[in-house]
């Protein structure tokens, strides 16, 4: 990768975002990460990236505060100018997210709106605000989920909204094709992070059950997902666009 490439990763302070930032830094890419509440964690990521010889900055972002997106884009522009001496960045990874139980027949409107706002509305309008700063020939990776294919109880809203992100990505790929910007989704299977309460990471018995459902016989690690994301940002992957790539170790085939 070019040493001048810059990637903006939302939700980059922990989990998949952190792993992606570090793997990108190892590949020679500078990073801008966002965090919602984990300022210390974000600072730790910046320090780790810098230890790998790359430049990094952490910016606060609440992905459901839609009215703040214009100001956030302006702050990104300032950082680009002051730290890198340029007015664009190269890659956008829409990773920030959360999940909440939404059992059929018991889901509140508040829970429904939260999933829509975090994963669809936030992704849609943040991307829109950042498009003027994304370089022509750049890349966008939207993080989806294997749960759009694999049905799991109690997460219907999360899965449905991620399906909408998959569809949005197709349209985005078509509309940004004239700018030579590729758009793909990466759909992680079960991963050992703190996402969703950290059950896969922390509960050995549950982890073993889930691992038994994968063709490769284990659950995913953050680095597995990060590797797929980074692969889509490699110079040789520019002809891949409008694709949903599941990274699940062959879950429930």
C-alpha positions as CSV (number, residue, x, y, z in Angstrom):
1,X,0.0,0.0,0.0
2,X,1.0,3.6,-0.5
3,X,2.7,5.1,2.5
4,X,0.4,8.1,2.1
5,X,-2.9,6.2,2.3
6,X,-5.2,7.2,5.1
7,X,-8.2,5.2,6.4
8,X,-11.0,6.5,8.6
9,X,-12.5,3.8,10.8
10,X,-15.6,4.4,12.9
11,X,-15.7,2.6,16.2
12,X,-11.9,2.1,16.1
13,X,-11.2,2.1,19.8
14,X,-11.9,-1.6,20.5
15,X,-12.8,-4.9,18.9
16,X,-12.9,-5.2,15.2
17,X,-12.1,-1.5,14.7
18,X,-9.0,-1.7,16.8
19,X,-7.8,-4.8,15.1
20,X,-8.4,-3.2,11.7
21,X,-6.5,-0.1,12.6
22,X,-3.5,-2.1,13.8
23,X,-3.5,-4.3,10.7
24,X,-3.7,-1.3,8.4
25,X,-0.8,0.3,10.2
26,X,1.2,-2.9,9.7
27,X,0.4,-2.5,6.0
28,X,1.8,1.1,5.9
29,X,-1.6,3.0,6.2
30,X,-2.2,5.9,8.5
31,X,-5.5,5.9,10.4
32,X,-8.2,8.2,11.8
33,X,-10.3,6.4,14.3
34,X,-13.5,7.4,16.0
35,X,-14.7,6.6,19.5
36,X,-17.9,7.2,21.4
37,X,-17.0,6.8,25.1
38,X,-13.7,5.0,25.3
39,X,-11.3,7.9,25.1
40,X,-8.5,6.0,26.9
41,X,-9.0,3.0,24.7
42,X,-8.8,5.2,21.6
43,X,-5.6,6.8,22.9
44,X,-4.1,3.4,23.3
45,X,-4.9,2.5,19.7
46,X,-3.3,5.7,18.5
47,X,-0.2,4.9,20.5
48,X,-0.1,1.4,19.2
49,X,-0.4,2.7,15.6
50,X,2.4,5.2,16.2
51,X,4.6,2.5,17.6
52,X,4.2,0.7,14.3
53,X,5.6,3.8,12.6
54,X,2.3,5.3,11.2
55,X,0.4,8.4,12.0
56,X,-3.0,8.3,13.8
57,X,-5.6,10.5,15.4
58,X,-8.7,9.7,17.4
59,X,-11.8,11.8,17.1
60,X,-15.0,11.7,19.2
61,X,-18.1,10.7,17.3
62,X,-21.6,9.8,18.4
63,X,-23.0,8.0,15.3
64,X,-26.6,8.7,16.4
65,X,-26.0,12.5,16.7
66,X,-26.8,13.2,13.1
67,X,-26.8,16.9,13.5
68,X,-23.1,16.8,14.4
69,X,-21.9,15.0,11.2
70,X,-21.1,18.3,9.4
71,X,-19.0,19.5,12.3
72,X,-17.3,16.1,12.4
73,X,-16.5,16.2,8.7
74,X,-15.0,19.7,9.3
75,X,-12.8,18.3,12.0
76,X,-11.6,15.5,9.7
77,X,-10.8,18.1,7.1
78,X,-8.7,20.1,9.7
79,X,-6.8,17.0,10.8
80,X,-6.1,16.1,7.2
81,X,-4.7,19.5,6.5
82,X,-2.7,19.9,9.6
83,X,-1.3,16.4,10.1
84,X,-1.1,15.2,6.5
85,X,-1.1,18.3,4.3
86,X,-3.9,17.1,2.1
87,X,-7.7,17.5,1.8
88,X,-8.8,13.9,1.2
89,X,-8.5,10.5,2.8
90,X,-8.5,7.1,0.9
91,X,-10.6,4.5,2.8
92,X,-13.7,4.6,4.9
93,X,-14.6,1.7,7.1
94,X,-18.1,2.0,8.7
95,X,-17.6,-0.3,11.6
96,X,-19.2,1.4,14.7
97,X,-22.2,-0.4,16.0
98,X,-23.9,-2.2,18.9
99,X,-26.6,-4.8,19.3
100,X,-29.6,-5.3,21.5
101,X,-32.1,-8.1,22.1
102,X,-35.3,-7.6,20.1
103,X,-37.4,-10.7,20.6
104,X,-40.5,-10.9,18.4
105,X,-43.5,-9.7,20.2
106,X,-41.5,-8.0,22.9
107,X,-39.5,-5.4,21.1
108,X,-39.9,-1.8,22.1
109,X,-40.0,1.1,19.7
110,X,-37.0,2.6,21.5
111,X,-34.9,-0.6,20.8
112,X,-36.0,-0.7,17.2
113,X,-35.1,3.0,16.6
114,X,-31.7,2.5,18.2
115,X,-30.8,-0.3,15.8
116,X,-32.0,1.7,12.8
117,X,-30.2,4.9,13.9
118,X,-26.9,3.2,14.8
119,X,-26.5,0.9,11.8
120,X,-28.5,2.4,9.0
121,X,-29.3,6.1,9.4
122,X,-25.9,6.8,11.1
123,X,-24.0,4.9,8.3
124,X,-26.0,6.5,5.6
125,X,-25.7,10.2,6.7
126,X,-22.2,9.9,8.0
127,X,-21.0,8.5,4.7
128,X,-22.9,11.3,2.9
129,X,-21.1,13.9,5.1
130,X,-17.7,12.4,4.4
131,X,-18.0,11.7,0.6
132,X,-16.6,15.1,-0.3
133,X,-13.4,14.2,1.6
134,X,-13.1,10.7,0.2
135,X,-10.5,10.6,-2.6
136,X,-11.6,9.5,-6.1
137,X,-10.4,5.9,-6.5
138,X,-10.9,5.3,-2.8
139,X,-12.7,2.4,-1.0
140,X,-15.6,2.0,1.4
141,X,-16.1,-1.1,3.5
142,X,-19.4,-1.4,5.4
143,X,-19.4,-3.9,8.3
144,X,-22.5,-6.1,8.1
145,X,-23.1,-9.5,9.8
146,X,-23.5,-13.1,9.0
147,X,-26.9,-12.9,10.8
148,X,-28.4,-11.6,7.6
149,X,-27.9,-15.2,6.4
150,X,-28.0,-17.2,9.6
151,X,-31.1,-16.8,11.6
152,X,-30.5,-16.4,15.4
153,X,-33.3,-15.7,17.9
154,X,-33.7,-12.3,19.5
155,X,-31.7,-10.2,17.0
156,X,-34.2,-9.7,14.2
157,X,-34.0,-5.9,14.1
158,X,-30.2,-5.9,14.1
159,X,-30.1,-8.4,11.3
160,X,-32.8,-6.7,9.3
161,X,-31.1,-3.3,9.5
162,X,-27.8,-4.9,8.5
163,X,-29.6,-6.4,5.5
164,X,-30.5,-2.8,4.6
165,X,-26.8,-1.8,4.9
166,X,-26.0,-4.6,2.4
167,X,-28.5,-3.2,0.0
168,X,-27.4,0.4,0.6
169,X,-23.9,-0.7,-0.3
170,X,-25.0,-2.0,-3.7
171,X,-26.6,1.4,-4.5
172,X,-23.6,3.3,-3.2
173,X,-21.2,1.1,-5.3
174,X,-23.3,2.0,-8.4
175,X,-23.5,5.7,-7.7
176,X,-19.9,6.1,-6.8
177,X,-18.6,4.0,-9.7
178,X,-18.0,7.1,-11.7
179,X,-15.5,8.2,-9.1
180,X,-13.8,4.8,-9.2
181,X,-14.7,4.3,-5.6
182,X,-15.4,0.6,-4.7
183,X,-18.0,-0.3,-2.0
184,X,-18.2,-3.7,-0.3
185,X,-19.6,-5.2,2.9
186,X,-17.8,-7.6,5.2
187,X,-20.2,-9.8,7.2
188,X,-18.5,-11.2,10.3
189,X,-19.7,-14.5,11.8
190,X,-19.3,-15.1,15.6
191,X,-16.2,-13.2,16.9
192,X,-14.6,-13.3,20.3
193,X,-15.0,-9.6,21.2
194,X,-17.0,-7.7,23.8
195,X,-19.7,-7.2,21.2
196,X,-23.2,-8.2,22.5
197,X,-21.9,-8.6,26.0
198,X,-18.8,-10.7,25.2
199,X,-20.5,-14.1,25.5
200,X,-18.5,-15.7,22.7
201,X,-15.2,-14.3,24.1
202,X,-15.9,-15.1,27.8
203,X,-18.1,-18.2,28.0
204,X,-16.0,-21.2,27.1
205,X,-18.9,-23.6,26.9
206,X,-20.9,-21.3,24.5
207,X,-17.7,-20.7,22.5
208,X,-17.3,-24.4,22.0
209,X,-20.8,-24.9,20.8
210,X,-20.5,-22.0,18.3
211,X,-17.1,-23.3,17.1
212,X,-18.7,-26.6,16.3
213,X,-21.0,-25.0,13.8
214,X,-18.2,-23.6,11.7
215,X,-16.5,-25.6,8.9
216,X,-13.1,-24.4,10.2
217,X,-13.9,-25.5,13.7
218,X,-13.5,-22.3,15.7
219,X,-15.0,-18.9,16.4
220,X,-13.5,-15.9,14.7
221,X,-11.0,-13.5,16.3
222,X,-10.9,-9.8,15.6
223,X,-7.8,-10.2,13.5
224,X,-9.7,-12.6,11.1
225,X,-12.2,-9.9,10.3
226,X,-9.6,-7.2,10.2
227,X,-7.6,-9.3,7.6
228,X,-10.6,-9.4,5.3
229,X,-11.2,-5.7,5.6
230,X,-7.6,-4.9,4.9
231,X,-7.6,-7.3,1.9
232,X,-10.3,-5.2,0.3
233,X,-8.2,-2.1,0.7
234,X,-5.1,-3.6,-1.0
235,X,-4.1,-2.2,-4.4
236,X,-4.9,-5.4,-6.1
237,X,-8.5,-5.5,-4.9
238,X,-9.8,-2.4,-6.6
239,X,-11.8,-4.4,-9.2
240,X,-14.0,-5.9,-6.4
241,X,-17.1,-3.8,-5.7
242,X,-20.7,-4.3,-4.7
243,X,-19.9,-7.6,-3.0
244,X,-21.0,-9.0,0.4
245,X,-18.2,-11.1,1.8
246,X,-19.0,-13.3,4.8
247,X,-16.1,-13.9,7.1
248,X,-17.4,-16.7,9.4
249,X,-15.1,-19.7,8.9
250,X,-18.0,-21.4,7.1
251,X,-20.7,-21.0,9.7
252,X,-23.7,-23.3,9.4
253,X,-23.1,-24.5,5.9
